[in-house]
Amino acid sequence: MGWDLLWEATLEPWYLYAGFIGFVIAMLVIDLKFFHAEEHEPTARESGIWVAIWIGLALVFGVIVYFWKGGSTAAEYFAGYLIEYSLSVDNMFVFVLIFSYFRVPLAYQHQVLFYGILGAMIFRGIFIALGVALINNFEWIIYVFGAFLIYTAFRIARGTEEVHPEENPVLKFAQKRIRTTTRFDGQKLFTMENGKRVATPLLIVLIFIEVTDIIFAIDSIPAIFGITTDPFIVLTSNVFAILGLRALYFLLAGFMDRFHLLKYGLAIVLGFVGLKMLGTAVPCGGESMFCHDHHLSVPIWMSLGIIVVTLGLTVFLSLKLPPPPHDQDPPYEHDDQDRRLA
């Protein structure tokens, strides 16, 4: 299938995509203008207001989808949104580690996250287009996605996703190829030092976060294709999930460790979606709620219910049960010399 056929597979006319992207850009401009317009540490009230705004917009869009395309498509949108939003929350643990490692002041973090979200949306769009092309060219790729999600679920449940910034190849590349300084200059990505233009630590952090998000997208994009293959629903659920990530980060960054059980809920959800994708290879006969086009299928409303209950229960238990005590010092404590970029 060529790119012309891929465009036909998007199901919706181009102006809907253009309108949605235009709306997103307008909201980001408003967010940047009124939320952290100047250098200051964000308050819980500011962050909470914007989290409510972004979630409210996502819910309103879901209602629009319900009246526009029906309950089944709306359920696909909400299921995809919940998965992507939960994965975004889990990913914020890594953002906390990155900002802590580079000792980025809280007042400077919002701009890095703003550009990071812009980059994330661009890369997600590319991955979604590639995913649609693969699925329409090779139907068997859905089983590869399913197996990969089961592997990802196992990896998350085991807690093997440790992050060591000092060993990251992105940091090593920056040390060798980019002239940098250890001095922050407000929110600037570049500054002048000894008459030369050099990158501030914020640029290195931004590159770090962008690369990290690409890795996250490899996990999350297959997950949404396990719910729906409608590119417009895949795109909108992804975008709405990451739009509010910046405000959510500032709201939760101080007590991220309280959600210590969320990874297990995500593992269950990803494992379920992976099995759901593999289940489409199982033939079945007759007419039943678990049989569609002579293949095993889980109804979307049941999938949505499983996702809601699983994530809701793990968040509830996380808040009720205290996190386990740390047996050792955090592995990210380094002296100033270890943090030097240049």
Rosetta silent file (secondary structure, phi, psi, omega in degrees, C-alpha in Angstrom):
SEQUENCE: MGWDLLWEATLEPWYLYAGFIGFVIAMLVIDLKFFHAEEHEPTARESGIWVAIWIGLALVFGVIVYFWKGGSTAAEYFAGYLIEYSLSVDNMFVFVLIFSYFRVPLAYQHQVLFYGILGAMIFRGIFIALGVALINNFEWIIYVFGAFLIYTAFRIARGTEEVHPEENPVLKFAQKRIRTTTRFDGQKLFTMENGKRVATPLLIVLIFIEVTDIIFAIDSIPAIFGITTDPFIVLTSNVFAILGLRALYFLLAGFMDRFHLLKYGLAIVLGFVGLKMLGTAVPCGGESMFCHDHHLSVPIWMSLGIIVVTLGLTVFLSLKLPPPPHDQDPPYEHDDQDRRLA
SCORE:     score description
SCORE:     0.000 S_00000001
   1 L     0.000  128.892  178.868    0.000    0.000    0.000 S_00000001
   2 L   -85.769  179.093 -178.088    1.406    3.382   -0.967 S_00000001
   3 H   -68.248  -24.781  176.326    1.048    6.674    0.879 S_00000001
   4 H   -67.305  -38.595  176.790   -1.969    7.565   -1.271 S_00000001
   5 H   -73.307  -31.205  175.739   -3.773    4.511    0.022 S_00000001
   6 H   -61.412  -41.448  178.946   -2.564    5.296    3.534 S_00000001
   7 H   -62.538  -39.280  177.006   -4.291    8.668    3.281 S_00000001
   8 H   -63.534  -31.201 -178.540   -7.495    6.911    2.204 S_00000001
   9 H   -74.033  -10.544 -178.846   -7.165    4.662    5.257 S_00000001
  10 L   -72.284  -12.157  171.549   -7.277    7.660    7.583 S_00000001
  11 L    72.787  -29.761 -176.822  -11.078    7.609    7.203 S_00000001
  12 L  -112.222  148.529  178.892  -11.449   11.333    7.876 S_00000001
  13 L   -65.904  157.596 -174.018  -10.917   14.275    5.474 S_00000001
  14 H   -60.301  -32.959 -174.413   -7.695   16.264    5.746 S_00000001
  15 H   -69.181  -21.290  174.895   -9.391   19.394    7.105 S_00000001
  16 H   -69.198  -41.192  176.255  -10.392   17.568   10.285 S_00000001
  17 H   -64.689  -44.347  179.993   -6.742   16.835   10.994 S_00000001
  18 H   -62.268  -43.195  178.839   -5.795   20.410   10.106 S_00000001
  19 H   -63.903  -42.288  179.744   -8.535   21.806   12.343 S_00000001
  20 H   -65.106  -44.705  179.166   -7.553   19.586   15.248 S_00000001
  21 H   -63.325  -39.991  177.061   -3.866   20.465   14.925 S_00000001
  22 H   -62.082  -40.984  177.463   -4.759   24.160   14.705 S_00000001
  23 H   -62.566  -43.525 -179.817   -6.838   23.864   17.881 S_00000001
  24 H   -62.280  -45.012  179.684   -3.975   22.125   19.685 S_00000001
  25 H   -61.886  -42.723  179.406   -1.470   24.807   18.656 S_00000001
  26 H   -61.534  -42.708  179.953   -3.841   27.572   19.800 S_00000001
  27 H   -66.959  -36.847  178.070   -4.314   25.906   23.199 S_00000001
  28 H   -66.260  -37.841  177.430   -0.555   25.456   23.613 S_00000001
  29 H   -64.027  -43.485  177.607   -0.005   29.144   22.871 S_00000001
  30 H   -62.485  -42.887  178.799   -2.626   30.064   25.479 S_00000001
  31 H   -59.488  -46.251 -178.032   -1.033   27.646   27.920 S_00000001
  32 H   -67.651  -33.252 -176.938    2.418   29.150   27.363 S_00000001
  33 H   -75.498  -40.962 -172.917    1.113   32.720   27.659 S_00000001
  34 H  -104.834  -17.510  179.053   -0.951   32.341   30.821 S_00000001
  35 L  -112.278  108.125 -176.097    0.654   29.339   32.533 S_00000001
  36 L    67.453   45.044  177.158    4.268   30.107   33.436 S_00000001
  37 L   -65.630  -26.552  178.388    4.437   33.234   31.290 S_00000001
  38 L  -126.984  167.598  179.261    7.411   34.287   33.418 S_00000001
  39 L   -69.205  113.068  172.979   10.091   32.453   35.323 S_00000001
  40 L  -165.271  160.303  178.855    8.585   31.294   38.583 S_00000001
  41 L   -78.226  124.270 -177.260    7.915   28.104   40.447 S_00000001
  42 L   -64.810  142.882  178.217    4.447   26.833   39.504 S_00000001
  43 L   -92.544  161.763  178.003    1.911   26.561   42.278 S_00000001
  44 H   -63.953  -33.703  179.965   -0.365   23.612   42.925 S_00000001
  45 H   -65.793  -47.387  178.013   -3.371   25.842   42.193 S_00000001
  46 H   -58.509  -49.399 -178.035   -2.063   26.862   38.756 S_00000001
  47 H   -62.799  -42.967 -179.797   -1.158   23.311   37.871 S_00000001
  48 H   -62.216  -39.366  178.649   -4.460   21.944   39.136 S_00000001
  49 H   -61.864  -45.842 -177.648   -6.455   24.436   37.070 S_00000001
  50 H   -72.935  -31.939  173.282   -4.634   23.500   33.871 S_00000001
  51 H   -61.116  -44.660  178.765   -4.867   19.775   34.583 S_00000001
  52 H   -63.197  -38.997  179.376   -8.634   20.238   34.950 S_00000001
  53 H   -63.339  -48.454 -177.710   -8.761   22.252   31.703 S_00000001
  54 H   -66.054  -42.123  178.118   -6.893   19.634   29.677 S_00000001
  55 H   -65.620  -40.090  178.332   -8.875   16.718   31.110 S_00000001
  56 H   -61.268  -42.820  178.030  -12.099   18.669   30.567 S_00000001
  57 H   -63.292  -40.266  178.380  -11.216   19.292   26.914 S_00000001
  58 H   -63.181  -40.913  179.452  -10.432   15.601   26.444 S_00000001
  59 H   -67.633  -41.538  178.248  -13.786   14.619   27.963 S_00000001
  60 H   -61.546  -42.723  178.696  -15.671   17.156   25.844 S_00000001
  61 H   -62.677  -38.658  177.205  -13.994   15.817   22.720 S_00000001
  62 H   -62.225  -38.340  176.298  -15.008   12.296   23.742 S_00000001
  63 H   -65.081  -39.840  176.965  -18.630   13.431   24.033 S_00000001
  64 H   -61.024  -43.924  178.480  -18.376   14.984   20.569 S_00000001
  65 H   -60.841  -38.217  179.981  -17.043   11.686   19.223 S_00000001
  66 H   -60.436  -48.170 -178.522  -19.995    9.887   20.858 S_00000001
  67 H   -77.136  -21.391 -177.442  -22.607   11.997   19.080 S_00000001
  68 H   -87.662  -46.361 -172.122  -20.587   12.149   15.868 S_00000001
  69 H  -120.206   -0.007  176.380  -19.385    8.567   15.388 S_00000001
  70 L   101.372  166.904 -175.274  -21.340    6.535   17.936 S_00000001
  71 H   -66.486  -36.113 -178.300  -20.780    4.899   21.282 S_00000001
  72 H   -64.184  -45.351  178.985  -18.359    2.230   20.074 S_00000001
  73 H   -67.362  -37.234  177.111  -15.904    4.757   18.612 S_00000001
  74 H   -62.945  -38.634  177.787  -16.262    6.953   21.699 S_00000001
  75 H   -65.318  -38.075  176.122  -15.379    3.964   23.870 S_00000001
  76 H   -62.121  -42.510  179.334  -12.304    3.359   21.714 S_00000001
  77 H   -61.995  -48.772 -177.391  -11.283    6.986   22.185 S_00000001
  78 H   -66.717  -37.407  177.830  -11.719    6.905   25.975 S_00000001
  79 H   -64.653  -44.687  177.856   -9.927    3.550   26.287 S_00000001
  80 H   -63.591  -40.343  179.662   -7.021    4.836   24.221 S_00000001
  81 H   -62.690  -43.901 -179.108   -6.943    8.090   26.178 S_00000001
  82 H   -63.916  -42.739  179.431   -6.819    6.270   29.521 S_00000001
  83 H   -62.640  -49.346 -177.063   -3.998    3.992   28.404 S_00000001
  84 H   -66.826  -37.894  179.569   -1.914    6.827   26.991 S_00000001
  85 H   -65.398  -42.443  179.860   -2.618    9.117   29.978 S_00000001
  86 H   -66.293  -40.276  175.987   -1.618    6.420   32.440 S_00000001
  87 H   -63.208  -35.728  177.929    1.556    5.684   30.508 S_00000001
  88 H   -64.761  -41.026  177.580    2.309    9.423   30.571 S_00000001
  89 H   -62.048  -43.853  179.593    1.945    9.482   34.354 S_00000001
  90 H   -63.342  -37.028 -179.683    4.288    6.519   34.634 S_00000001
  91 H   -67.683  -23.077 -178.907    6.778    8.240   32.331 S_00000001
  92 H   -65.553  -22.340  174.457    6.888   11.269   34.618 S_00000001
  93 H   -58.365  -40.095 -179.781    8.920    9.229   37.084 S_00000001
  94 H   -69.237  -39.169  178.450   11.726    9.330   34.522 S_00000001
  95 H   -60.715  -40.961  178.396   11.298   13.086   33.985 S_00000001
  96 H   -59.475  -43.089 -179.803   11.699   13.632   37.728 S_00000001
  97 H   -64.890  -41.209 -178.998   14.955   11.664   37.657 S_00000001
  98 H   -64.117  -49.221 -179.736   16.275   13.605   34.648 S_00000001
  99 H   -63.922  -36.252  179.237   15.522   17.017   36.158 S_00000001
 100 H   -67.993  -41.853 -178.509   16.956   15.902   39.490 S_00000001
 101 H   -62.351  -42.835 -179.469   20.137   14.571   37.921 S_00000001
 102 H   -88.636    0.122  178.321   20.815   17.824   36.056 S_00000001
 103 L    53.166   49.962  179.662   19.573   19.928   38.989 S_00000001
 104 L   -79.830  123.660  178.080   17.255   21.974   36.811 S_00000001
 105 L   -58.429  145.715 -177.292   15.512   24.682   38.874 S_00000001
 106 H   -57.974  -35.005 -178.313   11.751   24.222   39.027 S_00000001
 107 H   -66.628  -19.911 -178.873   11.189   27.637   37.430 S_00000001
 108 H   -98.508  -11.390 -172.089   13.054   26.505   34.277 S_00000001
 109 H   -71.032  -29.783 -173.673   11.495   23.066   33.889 S_00000001
 110 H   -66.137  -35.548 -179.896    8.226   24.159   32.299 S_00000001
 111 H   -68.440  -39.401  177.199    9.841   25.486   29.114 S_00000001
 112 H   -60.966  -44.094  179.314   11.763   22.242   28.602 S_00000001
 113 H   -66.863  -33.858  178.437    8.534   20.287   29.026 S_00000001
 114 H   -61.534  -51.792  177.928    6.714   22.642   26.647 S_00000001
 115 H   -66.437  -33.385  177.412    9.189   21.991   23.841 S_00000001
 116 H   -62.878  -39.475  178.784    9.295   18.351   24.844 S_00000001
 117 H   -67.922  -39.815  176.661    5.542   18.042   24.372 S_00000001
 118 H   -59.144  -46.859  178.166    5.748   19.698   20.953 S_00000001
 119 H   -63.683  -38.727 -179.940    8.400   17.211   19.919 S_00000001
 120 H   -61.941  -41.363 -179.968    6.433   14.329   21.397 S_00000001
 121 H   -65.482  -38.026  178.838    3.367   15.201   19.320 S_00000001
 122 H   -64.951  -47.993 -178.866    5.439   15.368   16.136 S_00000001
 123 H   -67.290  -37.470  177.135    7.097   12.011   16.774 S_00000001
 124 H   -62.273  -41.393  178.036    3.817   10.410   17.837 S_00000001
 125 H   -59.736  -41.861  178.721    2.247   11.595   14.577 S_00000001
 126 H   -64.308  -45.706 -179.045    5.086   10.012   12.591 S_00000001
 127 H   -64.650  -37.494  178.787    4.825    6.739   14.516 S_00000001
 128 H   -64.625  -43.671  178.247    1.049    6.636   14.094 S_00000001
 129 H   -61.274  -42.789  177.960    1.387    7.118   10.318 S_00000001
 130 H   -65.054  -39.905  178.910    3.989    4.357   10.174 S_00000001
 131 H   -62.492  -43.343  178.053    1.806    2.094   12.307 S_00000001
 132 H   -62.460  -43.646 -179.886   -1.192    2.599   10.022 S_00000001
 133 H   -61.679  -42.657 -179.614    0.975    1.909    6.969 S_00000001
 134 H   -65.374  -45.353 -178.196    2.337   -1.293    8.516 S_00000001
 135 H   -63.569  -38.707 -178.881   -1.070   -2.586    9.591 S_00000001
 136 H   -78.134  -21.677  176.775   -2.582   -1.933    6.171 S_00000001
 137 H   -88.863  -39.313 -174.328    0.398   -3.497    4.377 S_00000001
 138 L  -132.720   99.459 -176.772    1.017   -6.421    6.693 S_00000001
 139 L   -62.033  -29.503 -177.466   -1.962   -7.682    8.697 S_00000001
 140 L   -68.904  -13.997 -177.913    0.290  -10.004   10.687 S_00000001
 141 H   -63.192  -23.902 -179.969    2.088   -6.991   12.230 S_00000001
 142 H   -63.915  -31.221  178.185   -0.775   -6.710   14.730 S_00000001
 143 H   -74.066  -32.928  174.879    0.404   -9.995   16.263 S_00000001
 144 H   -64.758  -44.070  176.489    3.940   -8.617   16.534 S_00000001
 145 H   -58.790  -43.388 -179.085    2.523   -5.573   18.341 S_00000001
 146 H   -62.050  -45.536  179.049    0.587   -7.878   20.664 S_00000001
 147 H   -64.166  -38.386  179.499    3.631   -9.966   21.540 S_00000001
 148 H   -65.059  -39.017  179.043    5.676   -6.808   22.100 S_00000001
 149 H   -65.539  -38.425  177.426    3.061   -5.420   24.502 S_00000001
 150 H   -63.965  -41.404  176.012    3.081   -8.643   26.528 S_00000001
 151 H   -62.593  -43.103  178.916    6.872   -8.399   26.751 S_00000001
 152 H   -62.621  -41.363  178.412    6.572   -4.730   27.773 S_00000001
 153 H   -60.697  -42.668  178.742    4.006   -5.631   30.443 S_00000001
 154 H   -63.672  -41.471 -179.298    6.354   -8.252   31.854 S_00000001
 155 H   -65.430  -42.121  179.438    9.249   -5.765   31.850 S_00000001
 156 H   -65.746  -43.455 -178.558    7.191   -3.072   33.626 S_00000001
 157 H   -63.061  -34.973  179.889    5.880   -5.509   36.245 S_00000001
 158 H   -77.559  -15.396  179.603    9.416   -6.655   37.037 S_00000001
 159 L    69.982   38.511 -177.805   10.551   -3.057   37.395 S_00000001
 160 L   -94.073   10.892 -176.684   13.546   -3.483   35.097 S_00000001
 161 L   -93.312   54.201  179.041   13.200   -0.047   33.521 S_00000001
 162 L   -72.065  146.799 -179.669   15.958    1.641   35.526 S_00000001
 163 L  -119.911  124.796  177.620   17.312    4.902   34.201 S_00000001
 164 L  -122.983   92.928 -175.982   20.943    5.885   34.673 S_00000001
 165 H   -54.680  -36.538 -176.084   21.488    9.286   33.040 S_00000001
 166 H   -66.896  -17.952  179.736   25.267    9.138   33.465 S_00000001
 167 H  -102.457   -0.081 -175.293   25.377    6.014   31.261 S_00000001
 168 L   -72.229  133.076 -179.951   22.983    7.286   28.615 S_00000001
 169 H   -63.299  -25.781  177.431   24.476    7.497   25.089 S_00000001
 170 H   -63.650  -44.498  179.274   22.614   10.790   24.510 S_00000001
 171 H   -65.502  -41.256  179.787   24.542   12.424   27.348 S_00000001
 172 H   -64.703  -39.223  177.331   27.813   10.940   26.147 S_00000001
 173 H   -63.383  -43.038 -179.325   27.159   12.220   22.609 S_00000001
 174 H   -63.751  -38.207  179.964   26.398   15.697   23.957 S_00000001
 175 H   -62.958  -33.998 -175.055   29.596   15.716   25.975 S_00000001
 176 H   -90.353  -33.492 -168.826   31.667   14.957   22.876 S_00000001
 177 H  -109.027  -18.662 -175.774   29.864   16.852   20.106 S_00000001
 178 L  -115.955  127.627  176.083   28.138   19.876   21.627 S_00000001
 179 L   -71.794  117.603 -172.933   29.957   22.792   23.245 S_00000001
 180 E  -128.810  168.125  173.756   28.155   23.175   26.564 S_00000001
 181 L  -131.205  155.691  176.487   28.307   24.997   29.861 S_00000001
 182 L   -89.006    0.012 -175.653   27.215   23.948   33.320 S_00000001
 183 L   -95.200  129.595  173.500   25.750   27.413   33.934 S_00000001
 184 L   -79.268  144.021  175.546   22.028   28.084   33.522 S_00000001
 185 L  -127.720   74.636 -175.325   21.047   31.333   31.838 S_00000001
 186 L    61.583 -135.075  179.982   17.385   31.632   32.705 S_00000001
 187 L   -97.799   13.530 -177.488   15.270   29.594   30.316 S_00000001
 188 L   -73.718  141.977  175.541   17.694   29.972   27.413 S_00000001
 189 L   -85.553  -24.331  177.551   18.851   26.885   25.538 S_00000001
 190 E  -130.630  152.922  177.972   21.982   28.717   24.335 S_00000001
 191 E  -149.963  173.599  178.515   24.114   31.423   25.918 S_00000001
 192 E  -103.708  133.640  178.546   27.413   33.224   25.407 S_00000001
 193 E  -143.178  121.393 -177.604   30.461   32.203   27.429 S_00000001
 194 L    55.662   38.195  177.817   33.961   33.586   26.855 S_00000001
 195 L    77.066    6.273 -179.410   32.764   35.089   23.579 S_00000001
 196 E  -120.358  147.140  178.149   31.484   31.746   22.259 S_00000001
 197 E   -82.596  122.741 -177.481   27.965   30.457   21.781 S_00000001
 198 E  -130.829  157.774  177.803   27.405   27.404   23.979 S_00000001
 199 E   -84.485  138.576  174.864   24.483   25.212   24.916 S_00000001
 200 L   -83.683  166.691  177.552   23.080   25.468   28.432 S_00000001
 201 H   -57.426  -24.219 -179.851   22.172   22.350   30.429 S_00000001
 202 H   -62.987  -35.246  178.670   18.524   22.953   29.396 S_00000001
 203 H   -66.384  -41.885  179.024   19.321   21.971   25.791 S_00000001
 204 H   -63.581  -41.474  177.854   20.915   18.719   26.926 S_00000001
 205 H   -62.977  -41.734  179.581   17.904   17.994   29.140 S_00000001
 206 H   -61.733  -46.514  177.915   15.556   18.737   26.234 S_00000001
 207 H   -60.032  -43.403  179.725   17.431   16.338   23.937 S_00000001
 208 H   -57.571  -47.978 -177.347   17.407   13.768   26.721 S_00000001
 209 H   -67.019  -39.558  179.592   13.630   14.088   27.204 S_00000001
 210 H   -62.678  -45.683  179.005   12.890   13.948   23.460 S_00000001
 211 H   -63.918  -40.547  178.000   14.880   10.745   23.020 S_00000001
 212 H   -61.291  -40.895 -179.769   13.240    9.279   26.117 S_00000001
 213 H   -66.858  -34.416  176.128    9.787   10.079   24.738 S_00000001
 214 H   -61.168  -41.742  177.812   10.619    8.331   21.469 S_00000001
 215 H   -63.915  -41.438  177.769   11.438    5.227   23.486 S_00000001
 216 H   -61.814  -38.749 -177.425    8.161    5.607   25.402 S_00000001
 217 H   -63.048  -30.540  178.769    6.245    5.941   22.130 S_00000001
 218 H   -61.885  -31.294  176.404    7.522    2.534   21.030 S_00000001
 219 H   -81.542  -42.262 -169.019    5.554    1.083   23.953 S_00000001
 220 H   -80.295  -36.831 -177.653    2.471    3.292   23.795 S_00000001
 221 H   -63.039  -46.496  174.986    1.660    3.404   20.067 S_00000001
 222 H   -58.134  -32.031 -179.055    1.233   -0.393   19.724 S_00000001
 223 H   -64.230  -42.315 -178.937   -1.021   -0.272   22.792 S_00000001
 224 H   -70.978  -29.981  176.606   -3.479    2.144   21.195 S_00000001
 225 H   -70.452  -16.821  173.342   -3.555    0.083   17.994 S_00000001
 226 L   -75.691  -14.994  178.938   -4.764   -2.765   20.154 S_00000001
 227 L   -97.695  -45.047 -178.719   -7.849   -0.668   20.889 S_00000001
 228 L  -153.432  151.629  174.760   -8.542    0.905   17.501 S_00000001
 229 L  -110.739   11.453  175.444   -6.949    1.246   14.078 S_00000001
 230 L   -76.007  110.428 -174.469   -8.815    4.467   13.257 S_00000001
 231 H   -58.338  -34.082 -178.684   -5.899    6.912   12.784 S_00000001
 232 H   -67.437  -40.923  177.848   -7.961    9.952   13.800 S_00000001
 233 H   -69.452  -39.702  177.175   -8.951    8.352   17.115 S_00000001
 234 H   -60.463  -46.447 -178.363   -5.396    7.121   17.671 S_00000001
 235 H   -65.511  -50.164 -174.909   -4.009   10.615   17.058 S_00000001
 236 H   -66.406  -40.030  178.912   -6.545   12.558   19.114 S_00000001
 237 H   -65.678  -38.193  177.736   -6.418   10.217   22.113 S_00000001
 238 H   -65.074  -48.292 -175.823   -2.608   10.382   22.076 S_00000001
 239 H   -64.385  -46.175  179.668   -2.458   14.154   21.753 S_00000001
 240 H   -63.167  -32.063 -179.494   -5.025   14.848   24.471 S_00000001
 241 H   -68.685  -36.266 -176.701   -3.180   12.448   26.784 S_00000001
 242 H   -93.984  -13.330 -179.199    0.162   14.255   26.453 S_00000001
 243 H   -61.809  -41.150 -177.602   -1.184   17.828   26.240 S_00000001
 244 L   -89.360    7.940 -175.324   -1.817   18.036   29.955 S_00000001
 245 H   -63.297  -37.638 -177.237    1.378   16.234   30.877 S_00000001
 246 H   -63.652  -49.918  179.541    3.273   19.433   31.697 S_00000001
 247 H   -65.071  -38.270  179.978    0.695   20.740   34.176 S_00000001
 248 H   -64.588  -36.959  178.730    0.230   17.249   35.638 S_00000001
 249 H   -58.900  -47.924 -178.383    3.975   16.963   36.183 S_00000001
 250 H   -69.779  -25.247  178.021    4.075   20.117   38.308 S_00000001
 251 H   -75.614  -36.031 -172.422    0.994   18.993   40.229 S_00000001
 252 H  -107.803   -9.742 -171.685    2.356   15.531   41.068 S_00000001
 253 H   -56.015  -31.512 -176.921    6.149   15.905   40.939 S_00000001
 254 H   -73.615  -20.340 -179.420    6.407   16.356   44.694 S_00000001
 255 H  -140.394   44.757  178.123    4.772   13.030   45.537 S_00000001
 256 H   -61.966  -29.227 -177.189    5.223   10.808   42.488 S_00000001
 257 H   -67.149  -12.990  177.529    6.330    7.975   44.758 S_00000001
 258 H   -67.825  -23.261 -179.322    2.756    7.722   46.061 S_00000001
 259 H   -94.766   46.099 -172.270    1.738    6.047   42.790 S_00000001
 260 L   -71.239  -16.751  179.741    4.064    3.142   43.417 S_00000001
 261 L   -98.212   -3.180 -176.755    1.521    0.511   42.308 S_00000001
 262 H   -60.503  -35.220 -177.663    0.597    2.187   39.034 S_00000001
 263 H   -61.397  -31.936  179.174    3.214    0.213   37.117 S_00000001
 264 H   -72.057  -37.296  175.173    1.438   -3.023   37.998 S_00000001
 265 H   -63.811  -41.862  177.880   -1.868   -1.660   36.725 S_00000001
 266 H   -63.755  -40.469  178.713   -0.157   -0.594   33.507 S_00000001
 267 H   -60.898  -42.409  178.705    1.428   -4.021   33.177 S_00000001
 268 H   -63.856  -44.789 -178.855   -1.992   -5.671   33.510 S_00000001
 269 H   -63.994  -47.832  179.780   -3.559   -3.308   30.971 S_00000001
 270 H   -64.050  -38.769  176.349   -0.755   -3.699   28.428 S_00000001
 271 H   -63.183  -42.377  177.523   -0.791   -7.453   28.899 S_00000001
 272 H   -61.401  -45.773 -179.994   -4.555   -7.513   28.372 S_00000001
 273 H   -64.580  -39.209  177.670   -4.298   -5.406   25.205 S_00000001
 274 H   -62.307  -44.875  177.568   -1.478   -7.625   23.925 S_00000001
 275 H   -64.590  -35.931  177.673   -3.538  -10.775   24.499 S_00000001
 276 H   -61.548  -41.166  178.755   -6.503   -9.046   22.857 S_00000001
 277 H   -67.931  -43.044  178.268   -4.399   -8.427   19.746 S_00000001
 278 H   -67.826  -29.398 -179.066   -3.109  -11.996   19.654 S_00000001
 279 H   -65.169  -21.988  179.551   -6.643  -13.270   20.222 S_00000001
 280 L   -67.531  -11.020  177.247   -7.736  -11.970   16.827 S_00000001
 281 L   -86.735   -9.498 -178.098   -5.776  -14.881   15.328 S_00000001
 282 L   -87.222  119.309  179.947   -8.008  -17.406   17.100 S_00000001
 283 E   -74.303  151.952  176.441  -10.909  -18.565   14.865 S_00000001
 284 L  -147.058  158.414 -179.208  -14.398  -18.935   16.283 S_00000001
 285 L  -119.816  161.353  178.244  -17.771  -19.948   14.937 S_00000001
 286 L    80.186 -174.196 -179.317  -21.302  -18.730   15.437 S_00000001
 287 L  -114.648  122.094  176.791  -22.504  -15.381   16.684 S_00000001
 288 E  -156.392  169.684 -178.408  -21.543  -14.177   20.142 S_00000001
 289 L   -68.618  -17.563  179.989  -20.219  -11.080   21.857 S_00000001
 290 L  -105.147   15.122  179.716  -16.730  -12.598   21.790 S_00000001
 291 E  -131.606  120.006 -179.660  -16.742  -13.533   18.124 S_00000001
 292 E  -133.873  125.197 -177.759  -16.362  -10.953   15.337 S_00000001
 293 L    53.200   39.884  176.573  -15.755  -11.827   11.687 S_00000001
 294 L    65.139   23.665  175.637  -15.144  -15.436   12.761 S_00000001
 295 E  -135.075  150.890 -178.761  -12.286  -14.447   15.050 S_00000001
 296 E   -62.165  133.852 -178.318  -12.044  -14.054   18.821 S_00000001
 297 L  -150.593  142.256  176.344  -12.707  -10.478   19.900 S_00000001
 298 L  -100.270  125.471  179.797  -13.308   -8.624   23.160 S_00000001
 299 L   -55.581  143.291 -175.268  -16.075   -5.971   22.954 S_00000001
 300 H   -62.506  -35.991 -179.797  -14.733   -2.443   23.238 S_00000001
 301 H   -67.959  -33.400  175.468  -17.012   -1.554   26.163 S_00000001
 302 H   -69.422  -39.391  176.850  -15.709   -4.550   28.100 S_00000001
 303 H   -61.318  -44.614  179.034  -12.140   -3.510   27.263 S_00000001
 304 H   -60.928  -42.608  179.230  -12.863    0.015   28.487 S_00000001
 305 H   -62.387  -42.458  179.157  -14.329   -1.347   31.716 S_00000001
 306 H   -63.409  -41.832 -179.897  -11.290   -3.547   32.370 S_00000001
 307 H   -64.708  -46.327 -179.239   -8.945   -0.620   31.761 S_00000001
 308 H   -62.082  -48.353 -177.456  -10.905    1.759   34.021 S_00000001
 309 H   -64.536  -44.319 -177.725  -11.234   -0.737   36.874 S_00000001
 310 H   -63.520  -50.762 -179.146   -7.604   -1.861   36.713 S_00000001
 311 H   -67.428  -41.076  178.729   -6.080    1.625   36.621 S_00000001
 312 H   -62.485  -41.240 -179.280   -8.561    3.011   39.134 S_00000001
 313 H   -67.224  -42.180 -179.061   -7.908    0.182   41.572 S_00000001
 314 H   -68.872  -35.040  175.642   -4.116    0.484   41.371 S_00000001
 315 H   -66.563  -43.615  179.069   -4.274    4.263   41.883 S_00000001
 316 H   -60.418  -47.528 -179.366   -6.633    3.798   44.855 S_00000001
 317 H   -66.938  -33.921  177.556   -4.414    1.141   46.436 S_00000001
 318 H   -61.644  -39.820 -178.956   -1.327    3.285   45.791 S_00000001
 319 H   -76.409  -27.187 -178.850   -2.856    6.129   47.781 S_00000001
 320 H   -85.436  -35.924 -177.274   -4.061    3.822   50.560 S_00000001
 321 L  -100.334  132.289 -179.658   -0.944    1.698   50.960 S_00000001
 322 L   -68.908  147.411  177.080    2.376    3.369   51.804 S_00000001
 323 L   -67.053  152.346 -179.571    5.232    2.849   49.355 S_00000001
 324 L   -65.904  146.656  178.595    7.923    0.388   50.475 S_00000001
 325 L   -66.467  147.383  178.599   10.915    1.924   52.270 S_00000001
 326 L   -77.570  128.047 -178.330   14.043    2.412   50.203 S_00000001
 327 L   -81.291  -17.691 -177.942   16.695   -0.086   51.149 S_00000001
 328 L  -145.171  168.262  179.161   19.494    1.989   49.678 S_00000001
 329 L   -66.700  149.717  178.283   20.364    5.486   48.682 S_00000001
 330 L   -57.778  141.231 -175.437   19.009    6.656   45.329 S_00000001
 331 L   -79.725   13.974 -173.874   21.400    5.729   42.486 S_00000001
 332 L  -116.507   16.777  179.254   21.333    9.237   41.046 S_00000001
 333 L   -88.750  119.020  178.980   23.345   11.173   43.587 S_00000001
 334 L  -135.215  154.201  176.306   26.499   12.579   42.017 S_00000001
 335 L   -80.040  174.803 -175.274   28.787   15.393   42.936 S_00000001
 336 L   -61.140  -33.529 -178.736   29.097   18.510   40.842 S_00000001
 337 L   -65.981  -38.458  179.187   32.105   17.172   38.968 S_00000001
 338 L   -66.221  -23.918 -176.576   30.133   14.131   37.781 S_00000001
 339 L   -87.914   -3.470 -174.392   27.434   16.413   36.444 S_00000001
 340 L   -64.089  134.034 -177.893   29.795   18.465   34.305 S_00000001
 341 L   -97.290  -22.136 -175.077   28.744   18.586   30.666 S_00000001
 342 L  -122.128    0.000    0.000   31.754   20.241   29.144 S_00000001
